[in-house]
Amino acid sequence: MGLLSGLETLAKQNIQQGRVATGFLAALEQHPGGVAGLLQTLRGKGLGDRVSAWTRGEQNTATPDEIHQGLDGTGLIERTALHAGVSAELVSTVLTTLLPLLLRHFAPGETVAPQSQFGTLARELMSKIL
């Protein structure tokens, strides 16, 4: 793989990651309970250890199957895919790295930021991702 080809691949990955991040944040705004509801859902679906690690800032990644398991039935994967214009499979894959960042940012130490700060925190997070 040449340098140009490698840069092109990296750029495409960053664009897709940005789309998924934007789509997930939009879907999360519509999710019952917002970030707190997301934490509760993930814990209820067996990802409590991962949630605790992520909110402590640990990069304890999950597999796409675990992400799907944790979000199955919430509509978050499907709504994210719709907002981002990508497949549900790509959403699950990107969320393996995005979800830990998001939870560390929006719920540090398992303390969920107030909904009134969602927009500001979302902009800060996107500036780190893009």
C-alpha positions, 0 to 999 in steps of 0.5 A: 500500500502506497502512502497516498492509498494509506492516507485515502483509507485513513480519511475514509475511516475518519469520515465514517467515524465522524458520521457515526459519531454525529448520528449516534449523538442525534439518536442518543438525544431521542433515547429515553433517559439520554445518557443515563438511560444508555448506561442503564440499558448497557448494564441491564444487558450484561455490559456493566463491567465495561460501562464502569471501565469506560466511565473511568476512562479505560479503553476497555473495548468491546466487540461489535457483537457485544455492542449489538447485544448491549444496544439490541432493542433500543433502536440506537444502532438503527437510528444511528445508521439512518442519521449517518447514512451507513450500515448497522454493521458499521455502526456496531463496529465504530461504536467499539471505540466511540462508546468508551469515548462517549461515556468517559466524556458524558458520564465521567466516574459514572456521574452523568452530565446534566442534559443542559450540557449535552450540546456543549459536551457533544461539540467538545467530543466531536472536536476530539474525534474529527 
